[in-house]
Amino acid sequence: MIYYGAWWCPHCFEQRQLLGQEAYQKITYVECSPDGLDAQADVCQAAGVQSYPSWKIEGKLYAGMQELKELATASGYQGPSNFQYTLQTIPQTMPQIVPYKG
C-alpha cells in the first residue's frame, strides 16, 4: 500500500488524521511536492498520480480521500474494523503527523 501526497495539501492532512499515527507508520508515504521533505516527484509521476491524496493498492491507483473501510477492503486488511473516525468525523485539532520543509 503506497500513499501519495503533498505536504501543502489540506486533503492529505485530513487523510493522515483519519488514518491516525499508528496506521500511518505502517504504510509507505511518497511525498510528491518537489519542495517537500524527501520529495519523490518523479516516483509520483511514474505512478500516474494526478491528484492528492492518491493510493496504490494491489496495483490499482485510487484518487482522492478514502474511508478507512474502503482502504481495508482494497488492501485485504483482516484486522479490527471498528474504526473510530470517518471522513465526516475527522478530528481537526490533532497535530500534523508528517514533517515538511517549508
C-alpha positions as CSV (number, residue, x, y, z in Angstrom):
1,M,0.0,0.0,0.0
2,I,1.5,3.3,-1.1
3,Y,0.1,6.7,-0.1
4,Y,1.0,9.6,-2.4
5,G,0.5,13.2,-1.1
6,A,1.9,16.7,-0.7
7,W,2.8,18.5,2.5
8,W,0.7,21.5,1.5
9,C,-2.4,19.5,0.6
10,P,-5.3,20.0,3.0
11,H,-7.0,16.8,2.0
12,C,-3.7,14.9,2.5
13,F,-3.6,16.3,6.1
14,E,-7.2,15.2,6.6
15,Q,-6.4,11.7,5.3
16,R,-3.4,11.4,7.7
17,Q,-5.6,12.5,10.5
18,L,-8.2,9.9,9.6
19,L,-5.5,7.2,9.5
20,G,-4.0,8.1,12.8
21,Q,-0.4,7.9,13.7
22,E,-0.2,4.1,14.4
23,A,-1.7,3.2,11.0
24,Y,0.2,5.9,9.2
25,Q,3.5,4.5,10.4
26,K,2.6,1.2,8.7
27,I,2.2,2.5,5.2
28,T,4.6,3.7,2.6
29,Y,4.3,7.5,2.1
30,V,5.6,9.2,-1.0
31,E,6.0,13.0,-0.9
32,C,5.0,14.3,-4.4
33,S,5.7,18.0,-3.9
34,P,9.2,18.9,-5.2
35,D,9.8,21.2,-2.2
36,G,8.6,18.6,0.4
37,L,10.7,16.6,2.8
38,D,12.3,13.6,0.9
39,A,10.4,14.6,-2.2
40,Q,10.0,12.0,-4.9
41,A,8.0,13.8,-7.6
42,D,9.4,11.5,-10.3
43,V,8.0,8.5,-8.5
44,C,4.6,10.1,-8.3
45,Q,4.7,11.0,-12.0
46,A,5.8,7.5,-12.9
47,A,2.9,6.0,-10.8
48,G,0.4,8.1,-12.7
49,V,-0.6,10.3,-9.7
50,Q,-2.7,13.2,-10.9
51,S,-4.3,14.4,-7.6
52,Y,-3.6,14.3,-3.9
53,P,-4.1,12.2,-1.9
54,S,-3.8,9.1,-4.0
55,W,-3.3,5.4,-3.1
56,K,-1.8,2.5,-4.9
57,I,-3.2,-0.8,-3.5
58,E,-2.7,-4.1,-5.2
59,G,-1.5,-2.4,-8.3
60,K,-4.6,-0.1,-8.6
61,L,-4.5,3.6,-8.2
62,Y,-7.2,5.3,-6.1
63,A,-7.5,9.1,-6.3
64,G,-8.9,11.3,-3.5
65,M,-9.5,10.8,0.2
66,Q,-10.6,7.3,1.1
67,E,-12.6,6.0,4.0
68,L,-10.8,3.5,6.3
69,K,-13.3,0.8,5.4
70,E,-12.5,1.4,1.6
71,L,-8.8,1.1,2.3
72,A,-9.3,-2.0,4.4
73,T,-11.4,-3.7,1.7
74,A,-9.0,-2.7,-1.2
75,S,-5.9,-3.9,0.7
76,G,-7.4,-7.2,2.1
77,Y,-7.0,-6.0,5.7
78,Q,-8.3,-8.6,8.1
79,G,-7.9,-6.9,11.5
80,P,-10.5,-5.0,13.6
81,S,-12.8,-2.8,11.6
82,N,-14.4,-0.7,14.3
83,F,-12.7,2.4,13.0
84,Q,-13.1,5.5,15.3
85,Y,-13.3,8.1,12.5
86,T,-14.9,8.6,9.1
87,L,-14.4,11.4,6.6
88,Q,-17.3,13.3,8.4
89,T,-15.8,13.0,11.8
90,I,-12.1,13.7,11.3
91,P,-10.5,15.4,14.3
92,Q,-9.3,18.9,13.1
93,T,-7.3,19.8,16.1
94,M,-4.7,16.9,16.2
95,P,-1.1,17.8,15.5
96,Q,0.2,17.2,12.0
97,I,1.9,13.8,11.7
98,V,4.3,14.2,8.8
99,P,7.0,16.9,8.9
100,Y,7.8,19.0,5.9
101,K,10.4,21.5,4.9
102,G,8.9,24.9,4.2
